């Protein structure tokens, strides 16, 4: 779930008024949050948000539902958004994001695919293994940032966001292993091939365990019911 107000409910140094909840994705200006707003600030720009619109619509239909503000953040920044109070809740991905110390609810588990440039010989395959895509001549694996912002070693391009990744793959400069739901943003320059041995990825709603926000509790209840 990819705001207005100084912080999400439960921000350190600010009393929990029990009227807000936040989820986020790319940094935005913080303003004043009304008592009936809920901020969602902790959704990275590449999060698979297939389930997010349904959660938000269902939550909005609940009696006395708080307004949810969605914030976007950089990849892997959801945890920091929760820790420093910029978000009340965040969409994260197990096993890639650290969830230690947070309350969590699993929302969706899916397989992974490899995204290749259309026309590449491997794109004609019906399935592939991780070994087959880990060292493809002339087509290195795209590199995502580590939690500290550094990049793992390797010949592949450093990726900062989904748009850059899509362009890089379409240009034949890299391949990427991502969640199956990412098919939604592929175009004719891409082909997604299922991976038979990749770890499943679970989209997880996370929040600070000390939060007592009624707005956040309502959002969590809606998300887990769907």
N, C-alpha and C positions, 0 to 999 in steps of 0.2 A: 504494500500500500504505500504508493511510492513516495495558513496559520496566522494566524495572527497571534499576537500575544508575545509576552516576553519568554515564555517557556511552557513546556508541557506540564500537565499535572504531576506534582511530585518533584518539581525542580528543586535542586538543593538550595536552601536558603529562602525558599518561597513556600508559604503554607499551601497545602493541597486544598483547594476550594471545592473539589469534587464536581466540577462543571465542564471539564475539558478532556480531550484526548487527541493525540497527534500522531500522524504517520508521515514519513517524508522521503524525498528523492533529491532534487538539485537545490543548492542553497538559494534561499530567497530572503527578502527583507522581513524582519519580524516587526509586527505592529502590535496594536492592542487587541487582546482576545476578549470577546464578550462572554458573559456568564453562561450562554447557551451554546458555546462553540466547543468543538473537540478537534484537536490538531493531530494529524497523522503525519509525523515527520520522521521517516526512517525507511525510505524506499529508495534503493539505489537506482540509477538511471537505466540499468539493464535488468531490473527485476522482472520476472515473468509475472505479469499482473492480470493474467486471464481471469482469475477469480475475484479481482478487486472490485470491478464495477458491480458485480452481484452482491458483494458484501456491503458496499456503500448504499446501494439502493434498498436492500433489505433493512439495513440499520435505519435509514431515513424514514422508513415506514413504521418504525416502532413508536409507541406512545412516548412523548417527551424526549425523543432522541436528540442528542446533542449534534450540532453541526460538525462535520469532520472536515478538517483542512488537510490536504495532502501536500507534503513537501518532498522534493526530490533531493537526493544527496549523491555524492560520489560513491564509486564502488567500494564496498567494505566499510563505509562510514556509519552504518546504521547503529552499531554498538556505541560509538562515541556520541551520536545524537541522543541516545537514551541516557548515557551516563552524565552528560553535561546539561540535560534538561531541555534541549532543543526539540525533543520529540517525546510524546507520551507512549507511543507504540511504534513498532517497525516491522516491516516484512524482511525476513532474513532467509538464508538458505543453508540448510545442513547438508553436507558436512563442511561447506566452505567458510561460513561465518561462525565466529566464536559466540556461543550462547551461555557461557558460564556466568552465573549470577543473575540471570534474568528469568522471569516467569515466561512460559512458552505454551503455545498450542499449535499442533501440526495442522496445516490446511490442505496441502496437496503434495502427493509424492509422484514423481514422474521419471521416465527414463531419459538418457542423454543421447544426443545425436552428434555426428560430426558434420559441420557445414563446410562445403567445398565450392570452389568456383565451378559454375556450369561449364561443361565441356571437358573437365579433367577426367582422365580415365577411371579414377576411383568413384566418380560420381555416378557411373553406370551400375555400380554394385548395389545389391539389395540389402546388404549388411556388411559391417566391417568390425574389426577388433581394435582395441587400443594400440596393440603392437603394430598393426598395419598403418596407423595414422601418426604414430609418434615420431617417425623419421622419414617423411616423404621427400624425395629429392626435389629441390626447388620450391617446396611449399611448406615452410616451417609452421610450427604451432604458434598462434598468437599468444602473447604473454600478458596476463592480467596482473594488476598490482597486488603486492602482499598487504596485509593489514597496516604495516608501517609506512606504506607508500612506495617502498622499493620494488624492484622487479626481479623475478627469478632469472638466473642466467640462461642464455639461449640465443639462437639466431633470429627468432621471430620478432616481429614488430611489437613495440609496447602499445597496449591498447588502453584508452582512457574512457571510452563510452561506446554505446551500441552503434551509433551512426558511423564512427570511425571504423569499427569492426566490420560492419556491413560493406563499406566502401573498399576496405583493404582486401576482403575475401573476393569481392566481385572483380577486383583488379588482378587477381591471381597472385597476390603477395603473401597470403597466409591461409591457414585453415583454423577452425576453432571447434572445440568440444563444448557444447552448451545443452541446456535443457530442451526437451522435445517441444515444449510450448513456444519456443522461440521461432518455430516455423511461421508464426503469425506475422513476423516482420521481414521475412525473406522475400526476395523478388526473383525475376527470371535469371539474374546473374548468379544465383545460389542454388545448390542442391543439398538437401539434408539427408544423410544416410544413417540409419539406426546403428548403434554400437551394441554389440552382443555382451560385452563384459564390463561396461562402465558402471560405476556406482550410481545408484538412484539418488535423486536430489529431492529434498523435501522443503517446500515453502513453509516457513514458520512465522507465526505472529509472536513477537517478543515484546516485553514491557518490563520496567523496573519492578522488582518484587515488592518494594515498599509502597507502591502507589495505592492510594485509597480512592481514586477518582471514580465517581459513579458513571461519568461519561465513558471512561475507558472500560469499565466493567461491562457496560452495555454493548460496546463495540466487540469485545471479546466474546460475549454470549452469542451475538449475531454471527460472528465468523465461525464459531465452532458448531453452530446449528446447521449451517449450509452444507 
